[in-house]
Amino acid sequence: MSQPEDLTAVHRRIDELVQRVADLEQTVDRLKEAVPVAPSRPEPQSRPEVVTIPDTPYNAALWTDSDDEGLGLRNRRAP
């Protein structure tokens, strides 16, 4: 195909697409009118309790005798 023919074909396809989108919009509008709106979901009766995490540093004793993940034992050379 030559360039003008390609351009004409593209314009034709765009026009078809615009028409199909318009048809789809009309169908959606008709469906919205035909189907009643579903009621929204009720709010949950109880909400989970919010837990506040303090900004204070953790006690260093929590980490004694712990291994550094992926680095081997503490105070030794990494592999």
MIFI-635289 format. One record per atom (N, C-alpha, C): atom name; x, y, z; residue in one letter; residue number from 1. Coordinates in Angstrom, 3 decimals. Each point is the difference from the previous one (the first is absolute). Layout:
<lummars>
atom|east|north|up|rest|nr
CA|X|Y|Z|A|NUM $
...
</lummars>
This chain:
<lummars>
atom|east|north|up|rest|nr
N|0.829|-1.179|0.000|M|1 $
CA|-0.829|1.179|0.000|M|1 $
C|0.877|1.247|0.000|M|1 $
N|-0.525|1.006|-0.636|S|2 $
CA|0.723|1.261|-0.021|S|2 $
C|-0.345|0.802|1.250|S|2 $
N|0.757|1.018|0.227|Q|3 $
CA|-0.189|0.810|1.198|Q|3 $
C|-1.389|0.662|0.046|Q|3 $
N|-0.510|0.582|-1.091|P|4 $
CA|-1.347|0.578|0.067|P|4 $
C|-1.079|-1.049|0.287|P|4 $
N|0.168|-1.198|-0.552|E|5 $
CA|-0.968|-1.060|0.264|E|5 $
C|0.054|-0.424|1.470|E|5 $
N|1.222|-0.089|0.535|D|6 $
CA|0.160|-0.341|1.414|D|6 $
C|-0.654|1.054|0.889|D|6 $
N|0.194|1.256|-0.349|L|7 $
CA|-0.564|1.086|0.780|L|7 $
C|-1.524|-0.033|-0.057|L|7 $
N|-0.545|-0.280|-1.155|T|8 $
CA|-1.452|-0.112|-0.146|T|8 $
C|-0.536|-1.158|0.831|T|8 $
N|0.715|-1.117|-0.006|A|9 $
CA|-0.422|-1.164|0.785|A|9 $
C|0.034|0.315|1.492|A|9 $
N|1.009|0.726|0.444|V|10 $
CA|0.107|0.375|1.412|V|10 $
C|-1.154|0.910|0.383|V|10 $
N|-0.319|0.973|-0.841|H|11 $
CA|-1.124|0.900|0.276|H|11 $
C|-1.313|-0.778|0.087|H|11 $
N|-0.180|-0.964|-0.899|R|12 $
CA|-1.207|-0.808|0.010|R|12 $
C|-0.106|-0.801|1.307|R|12 $
N|1.119|-0.577|0.418|R|13 $
CA|0.017|-0.771|1.259|R|13 $
C|-0.289|0.889|1.200|R|13 $
N|0.547|1.199|0.008|I|14 $
CA|-0.252|0.938|1.104|I|14 $
C|-1.476|0.367|0.041|I|14 $
N|-0.599|0.246|-1.180|D|15 $
CA|-1.429|0.315|-0.044|D|15 $
C|-0.829|-1.164|0.531|D|15 $
N|0.376|-1.244|-0.370|E|16 $
CA|-0.701|-1.185|0.506|E|16 $
C|0.130|-0.090|1.517|E|16 $
N|1.187|0.268|0.498|L|17 $
CA|0.232|-0.058|1.444|L|17 $
C|-0.837|1.033|0.733|L|17 $
N|-0.053|1.212|-0.525|V|18 $
CA|-0.795|1.062|0.623|V|18 $
C|-1.471|-0.406|0.033|V|18 $
N|-0.505|-0.588|-1.091|Q|19 $
CA|-1.399|-0.423|-0.049|Q|19 $
C|-0.269|-1.121|1.004|Q|19 $
N|0.914|-0.945|0.094|R|20 $
CA|-0.186|-1.105|0.951|R|20 $
C|0.042|0.481|1.449|R|20 $
N|0.860|0.960|0.297|V|21 $
CA|0.056|0.559|1.352|V|21 $
C|-1.304|0.722|0.312|V|21 $
N|-0.532|0.734|-0.966|A|22 $
CA|-1.277|0.690|0.209|A|22 $
C|-1.117|-1.019|0.244|A|22 $
N|-0.009|-1.094|-0.775|D|23 $
CA|-0.997|-1.053|0.206|D|23 $
C|0.139|-0.618|1.389|D|23 $
N|1.225|-0.234|0.408|L|24 $
CA|0.243|-0.588|1.316|L|24 $
C|-0.466|0.931|1.110|L|24 $
N|0.252|1.288|-0.140|E|25 $
CA|-0.451|0.965|1.010|E|25 $
C|-1.522|-0.001|0.113|E|25 $
N|-0.691|-0.088|-1.145|Q|26 $
CA|-1.459|-0.047|0.026|Q|26 $
C|-0.491|-1.270|0.688|Q|26 $
N|0.655|-1.121|-0.281|T|27 $
CA|-0.379|-1.263|0.633|T|27 $
C|0.190|0.077|1.505|T|27 $
N|1.107|0.570|0.439|V|28 $
CA|0.262|0.130|1.437|V|28 $
C|-1.044|0.897|0.649|V|28 $
N|-0.358|1.094|-0.657|D|29 $
CA|-1.023|0.901|0.547|D|29 $
C|-1.336|-0.727|0.143|D|29 $
N|-0.368|-0.809|-1.012|R|30 $
CA|-1.258|-0.748|0.087|R|30 $
C|0.043|-1.027|1.117|R|30 $
N|1.149|-0.643|0.172|L|31 $
CA|0.125|-0.988|1.077|L|31 $
C|-0.090|0.665|1.371|L|31 $
N|0.588|1.183|0.137|K|32 $
CA|-0.075|0.715|1.273|K|32 $
C|-1.434|0.356|0.345|K|32 $
N|-0.785|0.353|-1.017|E|33 $
CA|-1.400|0.338|0.236|E|33 $
C|-0.818|-1.248|0.335|E|33 $
N|0.345|-1.134|-0.589|A|34 $
CA|-0.782|-1.220|0.174|A|34 $
C|0.304|-0.704|1.319|A|34 $
N|1.220|0.067|0.455|V|35 $
CA|0.423|-0.729|1.206|V|35 $
C|0.014|0.966|1.174|V|35 $
N|-0.686|-0.344|1.095|P|36 $
CA|0.041|0.885|1.166|P|36 $
C|1.397|0.002|0.624|P|36 $
N|0.303|1.106|0.624|V|37 $
CA|1.310|0.147|0.639|V|37 $
C|0.044|-0.878|1.242|V|37 $
N|1.061|-0.780|0.100|A|38 $
CA|0.166|-0.874|1.161|A|38 $
C|0.312|0.845|1.229|A|38 $
N|-0.547|-0.370|1.151|P|39 $
CA|0.315|0.766|1.214|P|39 $
C|1.471|-0.171|0.361|P|39 $
N|0.543|1.042|0.578|S|40 $
CA|1.408|-0.071|0.387|S|40 $
C|0.150|-0.935|1.194|S|40 $
N|1.198|-0.508|0.141|R|41 $
CA|0.252|-0.928|1.104|R|41 $
C|-0.069|0.740|1.327|R|41 $
N|-0.567|-0.643|1.008|P|42 $
CA|-0.060|0.667|1.312|P|42 $
C|1.399|0.107|0.618|P|42 $
N|0.149|1.004|0.818|E|43 $
CA|1.266|0.182|0.709|E|43 $
C|0.172|-1.102|1.032|E|43 $
N|1.212|-0.468|0.230|P|44 $
CA|0.201|-1.014|1.043|P|44 $
C|-0.381|0.564|1.369|P|44 $
N|-0.546|-0.852|0.840|Q|45 $
CA|-0.463|0.436|1.314|Q|45 $
C|1.157|0.380|0.919|Q|45 $
N|1.066|-0.748|-0.042|S|46 $
CA|1.134|0.312|0.875|S|46 $
C|1.263|0.126|-0.841|S|46 $
N|0.794|0.962|0.340|R|47 $
CA|1.261|0.209|-0.705|R|47 $
C|1.121|-0.608|0.826|R|47 $
N|1.030|-0.510|-0.673|P|48 $
CA|1.122|-0.559|0.773|P|48 $
C|0.704|1.084|0.808|P|48 $
N|0.543|-0.395|1.113|E|49 $
CA|0.685|0.941|0.881|E|49 $
C|1.297|0.471|-0.653|E|49 $
N|0.280|1.277|0.088|V|50 $
CA|1.222|0.575|-0.558|V|50 $
C|1.111|-0.160|1.026|V|50 $
N|1.120|-0.556|-0.460|V|51 $
CA|1.152|-0.205|0.877|V|51 $
C|1.042|1.061|-0.339|V|51 $
N|0.418|0.760|0.997|T|52 $
CA|1.015|1.031|-0.197|T|52 $
C|1.366|-0.591|0.286|T|52 $
N|0.933|0.169|-0.933|I|53 $
CA|1.358|-0.510|0.178|I|53 $
C|0.871|1.178|0.422|I|53 $
N|0.680|-0.110|1.149|P|54 $
CA|0.802|1.129|0.483|P|54 $
C|1.243|0.213|-0.866|P|54 $
N|0.492|1.232|0.016|D|55 $
CA|1.199|0.354|-0.764|D|55 $
C|1.284|-0.234|0.789|D|55 $
N|-0.098|-0.412|1.238|T|56 $
CA|1.195|-0.212|0.820|T|56 $
C|0.769|-1.208|-0.523|T|56 $
N|1.330|0.027|0.099|P|57 $
CA|0.792|-1.128|-0.496|P|57 $
C|-0.231|-1.254|0.848|P|57 $
N|0.170|-1.152|-0.649|Y|58 $
CA|-0.134|-1.269|0.720|Y|58 $
C|1.181|-0.201|0.943|Y|58 $
N|-0.207|-0.807|1.014|N|59 $
CA|1.053|-0.354|0.940|N|59 $
C|1.039|-0.846|-0.740|N|59 $
N|1.271|0.378|0.095|A|60 $
CA|1.076|-0.717|-0.690|A|60 $
C|0.135|-1.433|0.486|A|60 $
N|-0.466|-0.295|1.200|A|61 $
CA|0.087|-1.353|0.529|A|61 $
C|-0.854|-0.975|-0.816|A|61 $
N|-0.957|0.506|-0.724|L|62 $
CA|-0.819|-0.874|-0.832|L|62 $
C|0.809|-0.663|-1.106|L|62 $
N|1.105|0.638|-0.384|W|63 $
CA|0.749|-0.482|-1.152|W|63 $
C|1.277|-0.748|0.373|W|63 $
N|0.258|-0.224|1.275|T|64 $
CA|1.202|-0.744|0.377|T|64 $
C|-0.143|-1.448|-0.446|T|64 $
N|1.095|-0.603|-0.387|D|65 $
CA|0.054|-1.377|-0.474|D|65 $
C|-0.849|-0.228|-1.250|D|65 $
N|-0.185|1.018|-0.787|S|66 $
CA|-0.753|-0.176|-1.249|S|66 $
C|0.977|-0.023|-1.167|S|66 $
N|-0.379|-0.709|-1.024|D|67 $
CA|0.816|-0.048|-1.209|D|67 $
C|-0.488|1.068|-0.963|D|67 $
N|0.939|0.559|-0.740|D|68 $
CA|-0.384|0.914|-1.070|D|68 $
C|-0.418|-0.849|-1.193|D|68 $
N|-1.242|0.158|-0.410|E|69 $
CA|-0.508|-0.842|-1.072|E|69 $
C|0.811|0.194|-1.265|E|69 $
N|0.473|-1.089|-0.538|G|70 $
CA|0.727|0.030|-1.251|G|70 $
C|1.461|0.358|0.134|G|70 $
N|0.458|0.354|1.195|L|71 $
CA|1.399|0.398|0.175|L|71 $
C|0.772|-0.944|0.914|L|71 $
N|-0.632|-1.007|0.530|G|72 $
CA|0.697|-0.916|0.889|G|72 $
C|-0.080|0.470|1.441|G|72 $
N|0.858|-0.542|0.834|L|73 $
CA|-0.019|0.318|1.424|L|73 $
C|0.611|1.368|0.254|L|73 $
N|-0.445|0.616|1.100|R|74 $
CA|0.505|1.305|0.395|R|74 $
C|1.475|-0.116|0.377|R|74 $
N|0.751|1.058|-0.261|N|75 $
CA|1.441|0.096|0.299|N|75 $
C|0.846|-0.979|-0.795|N|75 $
N|-0.521|-0.504|-1.089|R|76 $
CA|0.797|-0.861|-0.882|R|76 $
C|-0.062|0.603|-1.402|R|76 $
N|0.892|-0.426|-0.844|R|77 $
CA|0.038|0.519|-1.351|R|77 $
C|-1.153|-0.560|-0.809|R|77 $
N|-0.524|0.823|-0.831|A|78 $
CA|-1.076|-0.456|-0.893|A|78 $
C|0.604|-0.877|-1.096|A|78 $
N|-0.756|-0.928|-0.503|P|79 $
CA|0.528|-0.888|-1.050|P|79 $
C|0.307|0.750|-1.267|P|79 $
</lummars>
